[in-house]
Amino acid sequence: MPPAKIWTRLKQRIAFPLRYRRGRRYLRLLSEVEQRAPLSIAEVGVYEGVRAREMIELAALAHDVAQIRYFGFDLFDLFTPELLAAELSKTPLSRAKVAKRLAQSGAQVKLYQGWSQETLPLFVEEQAGRALDFVFIDGGHAIETIRSDWQNLERLTGKETVVIFDDYYVDCPQLTQRFGCNRVLEELDPSRFRYEVITLPDVFKNPEGDLRVALARVWRR
């Protein structure tokens, strides 16, 4: 579907307005959710909970919203200013504020506060091997953090699971030595997983050089 039509449909269908003039790739993320109609969604990097609410509402176009399970992972109240540079990240809202926003959706929502390297292994144990329908990885941007998030959530992927990675950096060789999902995807076992970049990059002007950010999708063979 052409991006303009996706934009129009999404603006009409979800409660929170889309303000992605500098993040058009998120339109593709939401389009993927609408097309795949997941019943279980895991998001690493909840930030303010706006995209979480949008994903839930789009999934609810195909299901009773009370059946949708959303799992969100972030530092929330534990975030510190020092992490802004270390993880090339953004300061999230408090857990209480995000919980209030998502409670209005009517879905089954569970938020995990803490380092994903610690909360995700516990979550994997809780799920007892049940595959997730949809995963969005957009937490800390350091390679080690993204690699850890993937290694944990990979254990909850099945043949029908779709995993979307944010922060695939295009033509940014210096940045990808420390940040982004590029190296993590390059390390995938090609006999087990495939990946593809699914959006044109959003371009962010920077005195040190433009930052070009795209989404990538991973699925099992």
mmCIF file of the C-alpha atoms, coordinates in Angstrom:
data_MODEL
# 
_entry.id   MODEL 
# 
loop_
_atom_site.group_PDB 
_atom_site.id 
_atom_site.type_symbol 
_atom_site.label_atom_id 
_atom_site.label_alt_id 
_atom_site.label_comp_id 
_atom_site.label_asym_id 
_atom_site.label_entity_id 
_atom_site.label_seq_id 
_atom_site.pdbx_PDB_ins_code 
_atom_site.Cartn_x 
_atom_site.Cartn_y 
_atom_site.Cartn_z 
_atom_site.occupancy 
_atom_site.B_iso_or_equiv 
_atom_site.pdbx_formal_charge 
_atom_site.auth_seq_id 
_atom_site.auth_comp_id 
_atom_site.auth_asym_id 
_atom_site.auth_atom_id 
_atom_site.pdbx_PDB_model_num 
ATOM 1   C CA . MET A 1 1   ? 0.000   0.000   0.000  1.00 0.00 ? 1   MET A CA 1 
ATOM 2   C CA . PRO A 1 2   ? 1.391   3.470   -0.840 1.00 0.00 ? 2   PRO A CA 1 
ATOM 3   C CA . PRO A 1 3   ? 2.701   5.387   2.222  1.00 0.00 ? 3   PRO A CA 1 
ATOM 4   C CA . ALA A 1 4   ? 0.144   8.165   1.733  1.00 0.00 ? 4   ALA A CA 1 
ATOM 5   C CA . LYS A 1 5   ? -2.750  5.715   2.003  1.00 0.00 ? 5   LYS A CA 1 
ATOM 6   C CA . ILE A 1 6   ? -1.209  4.019   5.044  1.00 0.00 ? 6   ILE A CA 1 
ATOM 7   C CA . TRP A 1 7   ? -0.850  7.440   6.671  1.00 0.00 ? 7   TRP A CA 1 
ATOM 8   C CA . THR A 1 8   ? -4.495  8.289   6.024  1.00 0.00 ? 8   THR A CA 1 
ATOM 9   C CA . ARG A 1 9   ? -5.826  4.969   7.301  1.00 0.00 ? 9   ARG A CA 1 
ATOM 10  C CA . LEU A 1 10  ? -3.748  5.029   10.454 1.00 0.00 ? 10  LEU A CA 1 
ATOM 11  C CA . LYS A 1 11  ? -4.715  8.606   11.300 1.00 0.00 ? 11  LYS A CA 1 
ATOM 12  C CA . GLN A 1 12  ? -8.356  7.568   11.034 1.00 0.00 ? 12  GLN A CA 1 
ATOM 13  C CA . ARG A 1 13  ? -8.063  4.352   13.024 1.00 0.00 ? 13  ARG A CA 1 
ATOM 14  C CA . ILE A 1 14  ? -5.925  4.981   16.091 1.00 0.00 ? 14  ILE A CA 1 
ATOM 15  C CA . ALA A 1 15  ? -6.563  7.192   19.087 1.00 0.00 ? 15  ALA A CA 1 
ATOM 16  C CA . PHE A 1 16  ? -3.137  8.809   19.354 1.00 0.00 ? 16  PHE A CA 1 
ATOM 17  C CA . PRO A 1 17  ? -2.257  11.140  16.447 1.00 0.00 ? 17  PRO A CA 1 
ATOM 18  C CA . LEU A 1 18  ? 0.769   10.242  14.364 1.00 0.00 ? 18  LEU A CA 1 
ATOM 19  C CA . ARG A 1 19  ? 3.423   12.922  14.496 1.00 0.00 ? 19  ARG A CA 1 
ATOM 20  C CA . TYR A 1 20  ? 6.194   11.143  12.645 1.00 0.00 ? 20  TYR A CA 1 
ATOM 21  C CA . ARG A 1 21  ? 7.398   13.826  10.274 1.00 0.00 ? 21  ARG A CA 1 
ATOM 22  C CA . ARG A 1 22  ? 10.967  12.948  11.273 1.00 0.00 ? 22  ARG A CA 1 
ATOM 23  C CA . GLY A 1 23  ? 10.218  9.265   11.791 1.00 0.00 ? 23  GLY A CA 1 
ATOM 24  C CA . ARG A 1 24  ? 8.350   8.034   8.751  1.00 0.00 ? 24  ARG A CA 1 
ATOM 25  C CA . ARG A 1 25  ? 9.737   4.535   9.262  1.00 0.00 ? 25  ARG A CA 1 
ATOM 26  C CA . TYR A 1 26  ? 7.292   4.095   12.138 1.00 0.00 ? 26  TYR A CA 1 
ATOM 27  C CA . LEU A 1 27  ? 4.451   4.185   9.651  1.00 0.00 ? 27  LEU A CA 1 
ATOM 28  C CA . ARG A 1 28  ? 5.869   0.956   8.258  1.00 0.00 ? 28  ARG A CA 1 
ATOM 29  C CA . LEU A 1 29  ? 6.088   -0.507  11.754 1.00 0.00 ? 29  LEU A CA 1 
ATOM 30  C CA . LEU A 1 30  ? 2.431   0.222   12.377 1.00 0.00 ? 30  LEU A CA 1 
ATOM 31  C CA . SER A 1 31  ? 1.472   -1.065  8.948  1.00 0.00 ? 31  SER A CA 1 
ATOM 32  C CA . GLU A 1 32  ? 3.228   -4.357  9.804  1.00 0.00 ? 32  GLU A CA 1 
ATOM 33  C CA . VAL A 1 33  ? 1.181   -4.601  12.998 1.00 0.00 ? 33  VAL A CA 1 
ATOM 34  C CA . GLU A 1 34  ? -2.059  -3.929  11.168 1.00 0.00 ? 34  GLU A CA 1 
ATOM 35  C CA . GLN A 1 35  ? -1.296  -6.536  8.508  1.00 0.00 ? 35  GLN A CA 1 
ATOM 36  C CA . ARG A 1 36  ? -0.182  -9.242  10.937 1.00 0.00 ? 36  ARG A CA 1 
ATOM 37  C CA . ALA A 1 37  ? -2.809  -8.630  13.652 1.00 0.00 ? 37  ALA A CA 1 
ATOM 38  C CA . PRO A 1 38  ? -0.727  -10.013 16.549 1.00 0.00 ? 38  PRO A CA 1 
ATOM 39  C CA . LEU A 1 39  ? -2.282  -11.211 19.791 1.00 0.00 ? 39  LEU A CA 1 
ATOM 40  C CA . SER A 1 40  ? 1.025   -10.951 21.675 1.00 0.00 ? 40  SER A CA 1 
ATOM 41  C CA . ILE A 1 41  ? 3.393   -7.997  21.340 1.00 0.00 ? 41  ILE A CA 1 
ATOM 42  C CA . ALA A 1 42  ? 6.734   -7.428  23.073 1.00 0.00 ? 42  ALA A CA 1 
ATOM 43  C CA . GLU A 1 43  ? 8.439   -4.044  22.857 1.00 0.00 ? 43  GLU A CA 1 
ATOM 44  C CA . VAL A 1 44  ? 11.902  -3.275  24.174 1.00 0.00 ? 44  VAL A CA 1 
ATOM 45  C CA . GLY A 1 45  ? 12.147  0.479   24.623 1.00 0.00 ? 45  GLY A CA 1 
ATOM 46  C CA . VAL A 1 46  ? 8.679   1.723   25.564 1.00 0.00 ? 46  VAL A CA 1 
ATOM 47  C CA . TYR A 1 47  ? 9.739   5.372   25.948 1.00 0.00 ? 47  TYR A CA 1 
ATOM 48  C CA . GLU A 1 48  ? 6.418   7.263   26.386 1.00 0.00 ? 48  GLU A CA 1 
ATOM 49  C CA . GLY A 1 49  ? 4.085   4.401   25.466 1.00 0.00 ? 49  GLY A CA 1 
ATOM 50  C CA . VAL A 1 50  ? 2.627   6.145   22.429 1.00 0.00 ? 50  VAL A CA 1 
ATOM 51  C CA . ARG A 1 51  ? 3.701   3.532   19.893 1.00 0.00 ? 51  ARG A CA 1 
ATOM 52  C CA . ALA A 1 52  ? 2.660   0.785   22.294 1.00 0.00 ? 52  ALA A CA 1 
ATOM 53  C CA . ARG A 1 53  ? -0.841  2.229   22.407 1.00 0.00 ? 53  ARG A CA 1 
ATOM 54  C CA . GLU A 1 54  ? -0.916  2.533   18.620 1.00 0.00 ? 54  GLU A CA 1 
ATOM 55  C CA . MET A 1 55  ? 0.242   -1.051  18.117 1.00 0.00 ? 55  MET A CA 1 
ATOM 56  C CA . ILE A 1 56  ? -2.394  -2.332  20.521 1.00 0.00 ? 56  ILE A CA 1 
ATOM 57  C CA . GLU A 1 57  ? -5.166  -0.383  18.805 1.00 0.00 ? 57  GLU A CA 1 
ATOM 58  C CA . LEU A 1 58  ? -4.139  -1.581  15.376 1.00 0.00 ? 58  LEU A CA 1 
ATOM 59  C CA . ALA A 1 59  ? -4.009  -5.206  16.558 1.00 0.00 ? 59  ALA A CA 1 
ATOM 60  C CA . ALA A 1 60  ? -7.462  -4.674  18.056 1.00 0.00 ? 60  ALA A CA 1 
ATOM 61  C CA . LEU A 1 61  ? -8.870  -4.073  14.577 1.00 0.00 ? 61  LEU A CA 1 
ATOM 62  C CA . ALA A 1 62  ? -8.762  -7.858  14.163 1.00 0.00 ? 62  ALA A CA 1 
ATOM 63  C CA . HIS A 1 63  ? -9.282  -9.054  17.750 1.00 0.00 ? 63  HIS A CA 1 
ATOM 64  C CA . ASP A 1 64  ? -11.145 -8.357  20.950 1.00 0.00 ? 64  ASP A CA 1 
ATOM 65  C CA . VAL A 1 65  ? -8.721  -5.929  22.614 1.00 0.00 ? 65  VAL A CA 1 
ATOM 66  C CA . ALA A 1 66  ? -9.058  -7.808  25.915 1.00 0.00 ? 66  ALA A CA 1 
ATOM 67  C CA . GLN A 1 67  ? -7.310  -10.777 24.272 1.00 0.00 ? 67  GLN A CA 1 
ATOM 68  C CA . ILE A 1 68  ? -4.238  -8.784  23.249 1.00 0.00 ? 68  ILE A CA 1 
ATOM 69  C CA . ARG A 1 69  ? -1.187  -9.186  25.466 1.00 0.00 ? 69  ARG A CA 1 
ATOM 70  C CA . TYR A 1 70  ? 1.419   -6.431  25.480 1.00 0.00 ? 70  TYR A CA 1 
ATOM 71  C CA . PHE A 1 71  ? 4.787   -6.732  27.250 1.00 0.00 ? 71  PHE A CA 1 
ATOM 72  C CA . GLY A 1 72  ? 6.920   -3.607  27.565 1.00 0.00 ? 72  GLY A CA 1 
ATOM 73  C CA . PHE A 1 73  ? 10.524  -3.317  28.742 1.00 0.00 ? 73  PHE A CA 1 
ATOM 74  C CA . ASP A 1 74  ? 12.342  -0.134  29.741 1.00 0.00 ? 74  ASP A CA 1 
ATOM 75  C CA . LEU A 1 75  ? 14.346  1.420   32.545 1.00 0.00 ? 75  LEU A CA 1 
ATOM 76  C CA . PHE A 1 76  ? 11.526  3.886   33.202 1.00 0.00 ? 76  PHE A CA 1 
ATOM 77  C CA . ASP A 1 77  ? 12.294  5.506   36.599 1.00 0.00 ? 77  ASP A CA 1 
ATOM 78  C CA . LEU A 1 78  ? 15.792  3.985   36.706 1.00 0.00 ? 78  LEU A CA 1 
ATOM 79  C CA . PHE A 1 79  ? 17.028  5.910   33.671 1.00 0.00 ? 79  PHE A CA 1 
ATOM 80  C CA . THR A 1 80  ? 19.933  8.301   34.304 1.00 0.00 ? 80  THR A CA 1 
ATOM 81  C CA . PRO A 1 81  ? 21.350  11.218  32.274 1.00 0.00 ? 81  PRO A CA 1 
ATOM 82  C CA . GLU A 1 82  ? 24.606  9.309   31.847 1.00 0.00 ? 82  GLU A CA 1 
ATOM 83  C CA . LEU A 1 83  ? 22.785  6.677   29.779 1.00 0.00 ? 83  LEU A CA 1 
ATOM 84  C CA . LEU A 1 84  ? 21.803  9.213   27.113 1.00 0.00 ? 84  LEU A CA 1 
ATOM 85  C CA . ALA A 1 85  ? 25.291  9.099   25.621 1.00 0.00 ? 85  ALA A CA 1 
ATOM 86  C CA . ALA A 1 86  ? 26.189  5.535   26.576 1.00 0.00 ? 86  ALA A CA 1 
ATOM 87  C CA . GLU A 1 87  ? 23.135  4.074   24.831 1.00 0.00 ? 87  GLU A CA 1 
ATOM 88  C CA . LEU A 1 88  ? 22.455  6.881   22.311 1.00 0.00 ? 88  LEU A CA 1 
ATOM 89  C CA . SER A 1 89  ? 18.965  6.814   23.773 1.00 0.00 ? 89  SER A CA 1 
ATOM 90  C CA . LYS A 1 90  ? 16.071  8.967   25.036 1.00 0.00 ? 90  LYS A CA 1 
ATOM 91  C CA . THR A 1 91  ? 14.678  9.509   28.532 1.00 0.00 ? 91  THR A CA 1 
ATOM 92  C CA . PRO A 1 92  ? 11.480  7.462   29.053 1.00 0.00 ? 92  PRO A CA 1 
ATOM 93  C CA . LEU A 1 93  ? 8.419   8.468   31.022 1.00 0.00 ? 93  LEU A CA 1 
ATOM 94  C CA . SER A 1 94  ? 7.902   7.017   34.471 1.00 0.00 ? 94  SER A CA 1 
ATOM 95  C CA . ARG A 1 95  ? 6.480   3.527   34.686 1.00 0.00 ? 95  ARG A CA 1 
ATOM 96  C CA . ALA A 1 96  ? 3.350   4.872   36.391 1.00 0.00 ? 96  ALA A CA 1 
ATOM 97  C CA . LYS A 1 97  ? 2.603   7.347   33.600 1.00 0.00 ? 97  LYS A CA 1 
ATOM 98  C CA . VAL A 1 98  ? 3.106   4.744   30.869 1.00 0.00 ? 98  VAL A CA 1 
ATOM 99  C CA . ALA A 1 99  ? 0.980   2.228   32.781 1.00 0.00 ? 99  ALA A CA 1 
ATOM 100 C CA . LYS A 1 100 ? -1.827  4.781   33.034 1.00 0.00 ? 100 LYS A CA 1 
ATOM 101 C CA . ARG A 1 101 ? -1.679  5.511   29.309 1.00 0.00 ? 101 ARG A CA 1 
ATOM 102 C CA . LEU A 1 102 ? -1.737  1.848   28.316 1.00 0.00 ? 102 LEU A CA 1 
ATOM 103 C CA . ALA A 1 103 ? -4.406  0.868   30.833 1.00 0.00 ? 103 ALA A CA 1 
ATOM 104 C CA . GLN A 1 104 ? -6.827  2.929   28.768 1.00 0.00 ? 104 GLN A CA 1 
ATOM 105 C CA . SER A 1 105 ? -6.308  0.580   25.821 1.00 0.00 ? 105 SER A CA 1 
ATOM 106 C CA . GLY A 1 106 ? -8.160  -2.328  27.410 1.00 0.00 ? 106 GLY A CA 1 
ATOM 107 C CA . ALA A 1 107 ? -5.393  -4.813  26.559 1.00 0.00 ? 107 ALA A CA 1 
ATOM 108 C CA . GLN A 1 108 ? -3.535  -7.067  28.968 1.00 0.00 ? 108 GLN A CA 1 
ATOM 109 C CA . VAL A 1 109 ? -0.457  -4.949  29.714 1.00 0.00 ? 109 VAL A CA 1 
ATOM 110 C CA . LYS A 1 110 ? 2.619   -5.868  31.720 1.00 0.00 ? 110 LYS A CA 1 
ATOM 111 C CA . LEU A 1 111 ? 5.562   -3.483  32.100 1.00 0.00 ? 111 LEU A CA 1 
ATOM 112 C CA . TYR A 1 112 ? 9.011   -4.620  33.183 1.00 0.00 ? 112 TYR A CA 1 
ATOM 113 C CA . GLN A 1 113 ? 11.277  -2.008  34.770 1.00 0.00 ? 113 GLN A CA 1 
ATOM 114 C CA . GLY A 1 114 ? 15.031  -2.524  34.764 1.00 0.00 ? 114 GLY A CA 1 
ATOM 115 C CA . TRP A 1 115 ? 17.927  -3.468  32.541 1.00 0.00 ? 115 TRP A CA 1 
ATOM 116 C CA . SER A 1 116 ? 16.675  -5.643  29.719 1.00 0.00 ? 116 SER A CA 1 
ATOM 117 C CA . GLN A 1 117 ? 19.692  -7.906  30.250 1.00 0.00 ? 117 GLN A CA 1 
ATOM 118 C CA . GLU A 1 118 ? 18.035  -8.800  33.566 1.00 0.00 ? 118 GLU A CA 1 
ATOM 119 C CA . THR A 1 119 ? 14.306  -8.496  32.877 1.00 0.00 ? 119 THR A CA 1 
ATOM 120 C CA . LEU A 1 120 ? 14.190  -10.341 29.550 1.00 0.00 ? 120 LEU A CA 1 
ATOM 121 C CA . PRO A 1 121 ? 15.630  -13.642 30.875 1.00 0.00 ? 121 PRO A CA 1 
ATOM 122 C CA . LEU A 1 122 ? 12.943  -13.615 33.582 1.00 0.00 ? 122 LEU A CA 1 
ATOM 123 C CA . PHE A 1 123 ? 10.298  -12.901 30.968 1.00 0.00 ? 123 PHE A CA 1 
ATOM 124 C CA . VAL A 1 124 ? 11.519  -15.795 28.809 1.00 0.00 ? 124 VAL A CA 1 
ATOM 125 C CA . GLU A 1 125 ? 11.156  -18.112 31.788 1.00 0.00 ? 125 GLU A CA 1 
ATOM 126 C CA . GLU A 1 126 ? 7.649   -16.797 32.493 1.00 0.00 ? 126 GLU A CA 1 
ATOM 127 C CA . GLN A 1 127 ? 6.560   -17.508 28.932 1.00 0.00 ? 127 GLN A CA 1 
ATOM 128 C CA . ALA A 1 128 ? 7.716   -21.137 29.147 1.00 0.00 ? 128 ALA A CA 1 
ATOM 129 C CA . GLY A 1 129 ? 8.651   -21.321 25.478 1.00 0.00 ? 129 GLY A CA 1 
ATOM 130 C CA . ARG A 1 130 ? 5.445   -19.802 24.076 1.00 0.00 ? 130 ARG A CA 1 
ATOM 131 C CA . ALA A 1 131 ? 6.222   -17.986 20.837 1.00 0.00 ? 131 ALA A CA 1 
ATOM 132 C CA . LEU A 1 132 ? 5.391   -14.304 20.535 1.00 0.00 ? 132 LEU A CA 1 
ATOM 133 C CA . ASP A 1 133 ? 3.552   -12.971 17.504 1.00 0.00 ? 133 ASP A CA 1 
ATOM 134 C CA . PHE A 1 134 ? 5.300   -9.615  17.169 1.00 0.00 ? 134 PHE A CA 1 
ATOM 135 C CA . VAL A 1 135 ? 8.504   -8.177  18.652 1.00 0.00 ? 135 VAL A CA 1 
ATOM 136 C CA . PHE A 1 136 ? 9.836   -4.631  18.347 1.00 0.00 ? 136 PHE A CA 1 
ATOM 137 C CA . ILE A 1 137 ? 13.407  -4.057  19.555 1.00 0.00 ? 137 ILE A CA 1 
ATOM 138 C CA . ASP A 1 138 ? 14.153  -0.370  20.118 1.00 0.00 ? 138 ASP A CA 1 
ATOM 139 C CA . GLY A 1 139 ? 15.734  -0.115  23.563 1.00 0.00 ? 139 GLY A CA 1 
ATOM 140 C CA . GLY A 1 140 ? 19.337  0.787   24.258 1.00 0.00 ? 140 GLY A CA 1 
ATOM 141 C CA . HIS A 1 141 ? 21.244  1.417   21.054 1.00 0.00 ? 141 HIS A CA 1 
ATOM 142 C CA . ALA A 1 142 ? 24.665  0.068   22.054 1.00 0.00 ? 142 ALA A CA 1 
ATOM 143 C CA . ILE A 1 143 ? 25.519  -3.066  20.075 1.00 0.00 ? 143 ILE A CA 1 
ATOM 144 C CA . GLU A 1 144 ? 25.988  -5.140  23.229 1.00 0.00 ? 144 GLU A CA 1 
ATOM 145 C CA . THR A 1 145 ? 22.526  -4.153  24.481 1.00 0.00 ? 145 THR A CA 1 
ATOM 146 C CA . ILE A 1 146 ? 20.808  -4.946  21.192 1.00 0.00 ? 146 ILE A CA 1 
ATOM 147 C CA . ARG A 1 147 ? 22.650  -8.256  20.916 1.00 0.00 ? 147 ARG A CA 1 
ATOM 148 C CA . SER A 1 148 ? 21.530  -9.235  24.426 1.00 0.00 ? 148 SER A CA 1 
ATOM 149 C CA . ASP A 1 149 ? 17.911  -8.237  23.701 1.00 0.00 ? 149 ASP A CA 1 
ATOM 150 C CA . TRP A 1 150 ? 17.903  -10.361 20.555 1.00 0.00 ? 150 TRP A CA 1 
ATOM 151 C CA . GLN A 1 151 ? 19.567  -13.371 22.156 1.00 0.00 ? 151 GLN A CA 1 
ATOM 152 C CA . ASN A 1 152 ? 16.896  -13.410 24.844 1.00 0.00 ? 152 ASN A CA 1 
ATOM 153 C CA . LEU A 1 153 ? 13.861  -12.786 22.655 1.00 0.00 ? 153 LEU A CA 1 
ATOM 154 C CA . GLU A 1 154 ? 15.057  -15.141 19.928 1.00 0.00 ? 154 GLU A CA 1 
ATOM 155 C CA . ARG A 1 155 ? 14.087  -17.931 22.334 1.00 0.00 ? 155 ARG A CA 1 
ATOM 156 C CA . LEU A 1 156 ? 10.453  -16.827 22.025 1.00 0.00 ? 156 LEU A CA 1 
ATOM 157 C CA . THR A 1 157 ? 10.280  -16.748 18.242 1.00 0.00 ? 157 THR A CA 1 
ATOM 158 C CA . GLY A 1 158 ? 8.428   -19.285 16.121 1.00 0.00 ? 158 GLY A CA 1 
ATOM 159 C CA . LYS A 1 159 ? 7.777   -19.743 12.425 1.00 0.00 ? 159 LYS A CA 1 
ATOM 160 C CA . GLU A 1 160 ? 5.107   -17.020 12.458 1.00 0.00 ? 160 GLU A CA 1 
ATOM 161 C CA . THR A 1 161 ? 6.938   -14.530 14.682 1.00 0.00 ? 161 THR A CA 1 
ATOM 162 C CA . VAL A 1 162 ? 8.010   -11.236 13.137 1.00 0.00 ? 162 VAL A CA 1 
ATOM 163 C CA . VAL A 1 163 ? 10.795  -9.252  14.788 1.00 0.00 ? 163 VAL A CA 1 
ATOM 164 C CA . ILE A 1 164 ? 11.342  -5.613  13.848 1.00 0.00 ? 164 ILE A CA 1 
ATOM 165 C CA . PHE A 1 165 ? 14.594  -3.890  14.741 1.00 0.00 ? 165 PHE A CA 1 
ATOM 166 C CA . ASP A 1 166 ? 14.861  -0.132  14.824 1.00 0.00 ? 166 ASP A CA 1 
ATOM 167 C CA . ASP A 1 167 ? 18.182  1.652   14.401 1.00 0.00 ? 167 ASP A CA 1 
ATOM 168 C CA . TYR A 1 168 ? 19.583  0.051   11.301 1.00 0.00 ? 168 TYR A CA 1 
ATOM 169 C CA . TYR A 1 169 ? 22.070  2.742   10.305 1.00 0.00 ? 169 TYR A CA 1 
ATOM 170 C CA . VAL A 1 170 ? 22.588  3.318   6.595  1.00 0.00 ? 170 VAL A CA 1 
ATOM 171 C CA . ASP A 1 171 ? 25.934  4.640   5.340  1.00 0.00 ? 171 ASP A CA 1 
ATOM 172 C CA . CYS A 1 172 ? 27.146  5.375   8.870  1.00 0.00 ? 172 CYS A CA 1 
ATOM 173 C CA . PRO A 1 173 ? 30.236  3.111   9.170  1.00 0.00 ? 173 PRO A CA 1 
ATOM 174 C CA . GLN A 1 174 ? 31.753  4.913   12.143 1.00 0.00 ? 174 GLN A CA 1 
ATOM 175 C CA . LEU A 1 175 ? 28.534  4.758   14.157 1.00 0.00 ? 175 LEU A CA 1 
ATOM 176 C CA . THR A 1 176 ? 27.910  1.072   13.478 1.00 0.00 ? 176 THR A CA 1 
ATOM 177 C CA . GLN A 1 177 ? 31.144  0.174   15.250 1.00 0.00 ? 177 GLN A CA 1 
ATOM 178 C CA . ARG A 1 178 ? 29.404  0.957   18.559 1.00 0.00 ? 178 ARG A CA 1 
ATOM 179 C CA . PHE A 1 179 ? 25.697  1.421   17.955 1.00 0.00 ? 179 PHE A CA 1 
ATOM 180 C CA . GLY A 1 180 ? 22.756  0.067   15.990 1.00 0.00 ? 180 GLY A CA 1 
ATOM 181 C CA . CYS A 1 181 ? 21.528  -3.369  14.994 1.00 0.00 ? 181 CYS A CA 1 
ATOM 182 C CA . ASN A 1 182 ? 23.648  -3.756  11.837 1.00 0.00 ? 182 ASN A CA 1 
ATOM 183 C CA . ARG A 1 183 ? 26.303  -6.003  13.333 1.00 0.00 ? 183 ARG A CA 1 
ATOM 184 C CA . VAL A 1 184 ? 23.749  -8.050  15.270 1.00 0.00 ? 184 VAL A CA 1 
ATOM 185 C CA . LEU A 1 185 ? 21.885  -8.831  12.052 1.00 0.00 ? 185 LEU A CA 1 
ATOM 186 C CA . GLU A 1 186 ? 25.097  -9.622  10.209 1.00 0.00 ? 186 GLU A CA 1 
ATOM 187 C CA . GLU A 1 187 ? 25.849  -12.204 12.917 1.00 0.00 ? 187 GLU A CA 1 
ATOM 188 C CA . LEU A 1 188 ? 22.597  -14.121 12.376 1.00 0.00 ? 188 LEU A CA 1 
ATOM 189 C CA . ASP A 1 189 ? 22.880  -17.755 11.350 1.00 0.00 ? 189 ASP A CA 1 
ATOM 190 C CA . PRO A 1 190 ? 21.629  -17.614 7.729  1.00 0.00 ? 190 PRO A CA 1 
ATOM 191 C CA . SER A 1 191 ? 20.478  -21.227 7.925  1.00 0.00 ? 191 SER A CA 1 
ATOM 192 C CA . ARG A 1 192 ? 18.014  -20.251 10.676 1.00 0.00 ? 192 ARG A CA 1 
ATOM 193 C CA . PHE A 1 193 ? 17.095  -16.602 10.121 1.00 0.00 ? 193 PHE A CA 1 
ATOM 194 C CA . ARG A 1 194 ? 16.618  -14.109 7.339  1.00 0.00 ? 194 ARG A CA 1 
ATOM 195 C CA . TYR A 1 195 ? 16.580  -10.348 7.586  1.00 0.00 ? 195 TYR A CA 1 
ATOM 196 C CA . GLU A 1 196 ? 15.855  -7.439  5.304  1.00 0.00 ? 196 GLU A CA 1 
ATOM 197 C CA . VAL A 1 197 ? 15.835  -3.669  5.597  1.00 0.00 ? 197 VAL A CA 1 
ATOM 198 C CA . ILE A 1 198 ? 12.193  -2.719  5.078  1.00 0.00 ? 198 ILE A CA 1 
ATOM 199 C CA . THR A 1 199 ? 12.172  1.083   4.994  1.00 0.00 ? 199 THR A CA 1 
ATOM 200 C CA . LEU A 1 200 ? 14.001  3.936   3.382  1.00 0.00 ? 200 LEU A CA 1 
ATOM 201 C CA . PRO A 1 201 ? 16.047  5.669   6.088  1.00 0.00 ? 201 PRO A CA 1 
ATOM 202 C CA . ASP A 1 202 ? 14.815  8.674   7.999  1.00 0.00 ? 202 ASP A CA 1 
ATOM 203 C CA . VAL A 1 203 ? 17.506  11.332  7.815  1.00 0.00 ? 203 VAL A CA 1 
ATOM 204 C CA . PHE A 1 204 ? 18.474  13.329  10.890 1.00 0.00 ? 204 PHE A CA 1 
ATOM 205 C CA . LYS A 1 205 ? 20.775  16.303  10.352 1.00 0.00 ? 205 LYS A CA 1 
ATOM 206 C CA . ASN A 1 206 ? 23.846  16.264  12.556 1.00 0.00 ? 206 ASN A CA 1 
ATOM 207 C CA . PRO A 1 207 ? 26.939  18.525  12.650 1.00 0.00 ? 207 PRO A CA 1 
ATOM 208 C CA . GLU A 1 208 ? 29.087  15.389  12.556 1.00 0.00 ? 208 GLU A CA 1 
ATOM 209 C CA . GLY A 1 209 ? 27.238  13.997  9.531  1.00 0.00 ? 209 GLY A CA 1 
ATOM 210 C CA . ASP A 1 210 ? 23.703  12.980  8.670  1.00 0.00 ? 210 ASP A CA 1 
ATOM 211 C CA . LEU A 1 211 ? 22.239  10.061  10.585 1.00 0.00 ? 211 LEU A CA 1 
ATOM 212 C CA . ARG A 1 212 ? 20.195  7.688   8.389  1.00 0.00 ? 212 ARG A CA 1 
ATOM 213 C CA . VAL A 1 213 ? 17.975  5.305   10.350 1.00 0.00 ? 213 VAL A CA 1 
ATOM 214 C CA . ALA A 1 214 ? 15.863  2.460   8.924  1.00 0.00 ? 214 ALA A CA 1 
ATOM 215 C CA . LEU A 1 215 ? 13.916  -0.553  10.175 1.00 0.00 ? 215 LEU A CA 1 
ATOM 216 C CA . ALA A 1 216 ? 14.879  -4.184  9.595  1.00 0.00 ? 216 ALA A CA 1 
ATOM 217 C CA . ARG A 1 217 ? 12.691  -7.283  9.810  1.00 0.00 ? 217 ARG A CA 1 
ATOM 218 C CA . VAL A 1 218 ? 13.847  -10.726 10.961 1.00 0.00 ? 218 VAL A CA 1 
ATOM 219 C CA . TRP A 1 219 ? 12.022  -14.030 10.646 1.00 0.00 ? 219 TRP A CA 1 
ATOM 220 C CA . ARG A 1 220 ? 12.782  -17.733 10.913 1.00 0.00 ? 220 ARG A CA 1 
ATOM 221 C CA . ARG A 1 221 ? 13.422  -19.786 7.807  1.00 0.00 ? 221 ARG A CA 1 
# 
